[in-house]
Amino acid sequence: MAEGSARPTVSRRREVSHASARSLLMTVLGEFVLPRGEPVWTATLVTALGLFGVEEKSARQALARAAAEGWVTSERFGRRVRWSLTPPGRRLLTEGAQRIYEFGSDTPDWDGTWLTLIVSVPEPRRDLRHRLRTRLTWAGFGSPVAGVWVSPLASRQDEARQIVRELALEPQAMSFLSRYGEIGDEEGMVARAWDLTDLESRYESFLDHFGGPRPADETVLGAQARLVHEWRRFPFLDPRLPRRLLPEGWNGLEAAELFHLKHGEWRPGAQREWDDLVAEGTD
């Protein structure tokens, strides 16, 4: 989509203020700290989060939570502290970056084969059921009926095996590779497995927010981080269905094109602004 398209210019300050400081911190770490592999001062991260209206106290609390979760570690120099990604933190952000930046860059070919996973979790173990649902959803699976998960990508079988194994559910799990039969229809199953109407609405919101020119009061660094922060939800929400299973005029394709266009356009300026921010923090 061209920079001068008809979509409105929308201020994003109000919207992003509702996002958690920790989530924004992880976006900043993945977009600016991870590629450099160097420690960063607290003041630099506090200033960066301040671009989104995150107060200093909340920014410091987000750093403390990230450290408690094992994603970052601190090193004190007198009264100053600088932060480094831990090996698990680097791995988490590297995997996340790969998924974020590659997502939407292509549409998978499909030969009509469905991967079906059947796994049951006892009703009293609600926490385990939630973890299973979260991880399978992240992997792109949908659930048309309780205990049954489907994906049009047979290649996700290894990922499904890893999930049920790590959750100690492998003895209760079964998988099948097959084509849809003559009872019912695929469109109905897809509608029950994934809420594409809600997803389409989210894509439309993304297009509205980023389709117009960058607001004059927003830095390139802030715009870039905001773009990535909003886009990072879609690999979790969108199962990347083959085109023939998607509604006509699916706007997810337009949203993906816009993300990659804006990301490439803003990245050089955003990285320069980040380097300036780091330099200021060393003074």
C-alpha positions in Angstrom: 0.0 0.0 0.0 1.4 3.4 -0.9 2.3 6.0 1.7 -0.3 8.4 0.3 -3.2 6.0 0.3 -6.7 7.0 1.4 -6.5 5.3 4.8 -6.8 7.8 7.7 -3.9 9.0 9.8 -4.5 7.6 13.3 -2.8 8.5 16.5 -1.7 5.3 18.3 -0.8 6.8 21.7 -4.2 6.0 23.4 -4.3 2.4 22.0 -0.8 1.3 23.0 -1.1 2.8 26.5 -3.3 -0.2 27.3 -0.6 -2.7 26.4 1.5 -4.0 29.2 4.9 -2.4 29.9 6.5 -5.9 29.9 5.1 -6.8 26.5 6.4 -3.5 25.1 9.8 -4.2 26.7 10.0 -7.5 25.0 9.3 -5.8 21.7 12.0 -3.3 22.2 14.5 -6.0 23.3 13.7 -8.1 20.2 13.8 -5.3 17.7 16.8 -3.2 19.0 18.8 -5.1 21.7 18.9 -8.6 20.2 20.5 -7.7 16.8 23.4 -5.9 18.5 24.2 -8.4 21.2 25.4 -5.8 23.6 24.3 -4.7 27.1 22.0 -1.7 27.4 21.7 0.8 30.3 18.4 1.0 32.3 18.1 4.7 31.3 18.1 3.8 27.6 15.3 1.2 28.1 13.3 3.6 30.3 13.5 6.3 27.7 12.5 3.9 24.9 9.4 2.7 26.8 8.6 6.3 27.6 7.9 6.8 23.9 4.8 4.7 24.5 3.7 6.6 27.6 5.1 4.0 30.0 6.1 5.7 33.2 9.6 5.1 34.7 8.3 3.1 37.6 6.4 0.7 35.3 9.4 0.4 33.0 11.6 -0.6 35.9 9.0 -3.1 37.1 8.8 -4.6 33.6 12.6 -5.1 33.7 12.4 -6.7 37.1 9.7 -9.1 35.9 11.7 -10.0 32.8 14.7 -10.7 35.0 12.6 -12.8 37.4 11.4 -14.8 34.4 15.0 -15.4 33.3 15.0 -13.4 30.0 17.4 -10.7 31.1 20.2 -10.3 33.7 21.6 -7.1 35.3 25.1 -5.9 36.0 25.7 -3.0 38.3 28.4 -0.3 37.8 28.3 2.0 40.8 24.8 3.5 40.8 24.1 2.5 37.2 22.7 -0.8 35.9 22.9 -2.3 32.5 21.0 -5.3 31.1 21.9 -8.2 28.9 19.8 -10.9 27.4 20.3 -14.4 28.9 20.8 -17.4 26.6 17.1 -18.4 27.1 16.1 -14.7 26.4 18.1 -14.6 23.2 16.6 -17.9 22.1 13.1 -16.8 22.9 13.5 -13.5 21.0 15.3 -15.1 18.1 12.6 -17.6 17.6 9.9 -14.9 18.0 11.7 -12.6 15.5 11.9 -15.3 13.0 8.2 -16.1 13.3 7.2 -12.4 13.3 9.3 -11.3 10.3 8.6 -14.4 8.2 4.9 -14.5 8.9 2.8 -13.4 6.0 5.7 -13.4 3.5 4.2 -16.4 1.7 1.1 -18.4 1.4 1.6 -22.2 1.9 0.7 -24.6 -0.9 -1.7 -27.2 0.1 -2.6 -30.7 -1.3 -5.8 -31.1 0.7 -4.2 -33.1 3.5 -5.4 -32.4 7.1 -3.4 -33.1 10.2 -5.8 -34.2 13.0 -4.6 -34.4 16.6 -6.9 -36.0 19.2 -5.9 -35.4 22.8 -8.0 -35.3 25.9 -7.3 -33.6 29.2 -9.4 -34.4 32.3 -11.8 -31.7 33.3 -10.2 -31.0 36.7 -6.8 -30.2 35.1 -7.9 -26.9 33.8 -4.4 -25.3 34.0 -3.1 -28.1 31.8 -5.9 -27.7 29.3 -5.2 -24.0 29.1 -1.5 -24.6 28.5 -2.3 -27.2 25.8 -4.8 -24.8 24.1 -2.4 -21.9 24.2 0.5 -23.8 22.7 -1.5 -25.6 20.0 -3.2 -22.3 19.0 0.3 -20.7 18.8 1.3 -23.6 16.5 -1.7 -22.7 14.2 -4.1 -25.5 15.2 -7.8 -25.0 15.5 -10.4 -27.0 17.5 -13.7 -27.7 15.8 -14.9 -29.9 18.7 -13.5 -30.5 22.2 -10.4 -32.7 22.2 -9.9 -32.5 18.5 -7.3 -30.2 16.9 -6.8 -29.7 13.1 -4.2 -28.1 10.9 -3.9 -28.0 7.1 -0.1 -28.1 7.5 1.0 -31.7 7.9 4.5 -30.4 8.6 3.3 -29.2 12.1 3.1 -32.8 13.3 6.6 -32.7 14.8 5.7 -29.5 16.7 2.4 -31.1 17.9 4.4 -34.1 19.1 6.8 -31.9 21.0 3.9 -30.1 22.7 2.1 -33.2 23.9 5.4 -34.7 25.0 6.4 -31.7 27.0 3.0 -31.6 28.7 3.2 -35.3 29.4 0.1 -36.0 27.3 1.7 -38.2 24.7 0.0 -41.4 26.0 -3.4 -39.8 25.6 -2.7 -38.3 22.1 -3.4 -39.6 18.6 -2.7 -38.1 15.2 -4.0 -38.7 11.7 -3.2 -37.5 8.2 -6.2 -37.6 5.9 -8.5 -35.7 3.5 -11.9 -34.3 4.4 -14.7 -36.8 3.8 -18.2 -36.4 2.3 -20.0 -35.7 5.5 -20.4 -32.0 6.3 -18.1 -29.5 4.6 -14.6 -28.0 5.1 -15.9 -24.5 5.2 -18.1 -25.3 8.1 -15.3 -27.1 10.0 -12.9 -24.1 9.4 -15.5 -21.7 10.7 -15.9 -23.8 13.9 -12.1 -24.2 14.4 -11.0 -20.6 13.8 -12.8 -17.3 14.4 -11.8 -15.7 11.0 -14.4 -13.0 11.4 -12.7 -11.6 14.5 -9.3 -12.1 12.9 -10.4 -10.2 9.8 -11.6 -7.3 12.0 -8.2 -7.2 13.8 -6.4 -7.1 10.4 -8.7 -4.2 9.4 -7.7 -2.3 12.6 -4.0 -2.9 11.8 -4.5 -1.5 8.3 -6.4 1.5 9.6 -3.6 2.2 12.1 -0.6 1.9 9.9 -2.0 2.5 6.4 -1.6 6.2 6.5 1.4 8.5 7.0 3.4 8.3 10.2 2.0 10.8 12.7 4.1 14.0 12.8 4.6 13.7 16.6 5.9 10.1 16.5 9.6 9.2 16.1 10.6 6.6 13.6 11.9 4.5 16.5 8.5 4.7 18.1 6.7 4.0 14.9 8.8 0.9 14.1 8.5 -0.6 17.6 4.8 0.1 17.6 4.4 -1.6 14.2 6.3 -4.7 15.3 4.4 -4.8 18.6 1.1 -4.8 16.9 2.1 -7.3 14.2 3.6 -9.8 16.7 0.1 -10.9 17.8 -0.9 -12.2 14.3 1.4 -15.3 14.2 -0.5 -16.4 17.3 -3.9 -15.5 16.0 -3.7 -16.5 12.3 -3.4 -20.2 11.4 -2.0 -19.4 7.9 -4.7 -21.3 6.1 -4.4 -22.1 2.4 -6.0 -19.5 0.2 -8.9 -21.7 -0.9 -10.0 -22.0 2.8 -10.0 -18.3 3.4 -12.9 -15.9 2.8 -13.0 -14.0 -0.5 -11.0 -10.8 -0.3 -9.1 -11.9 2.8 -7.5 -8.7 4.2 -4.7 -10.6 6.0 -2.7 -10.6 2.7 -3.0 -6.8 2.5 -2.0 -6.4 6.1 1.1 -8.6 5.7 2.1 -6.6 2.6 1.7 -3.4 4.6 3.8 -4.7 7.6 6.7 -5.7 5.4 6.6 -2.5 3.5 6.6 -0.3 6.5 9.1 -2.4 8.4 11.6 -2.1 5.6 10.9 1.6 5.1 11.2 2.6 8.8 13.9 0.2 9.9 17.1 2.2 8.9 15.9 5.4 10.6 14.7 3.5 13.7 18.0 1.8 14.1 19.8 5.1 13.8 17.6 6.6 16.5 18.2 3.7 18.7 22.0 4.1 18.3 21.6 7.8 19.3 19.6 6.8 22.3 22.3 4.3 23.4 25.0 6.9 22.9 23.1 9.4 25.0 22.8 6.8 27.8 26.5 6.3 28.0 27.2 10.0 28.7 
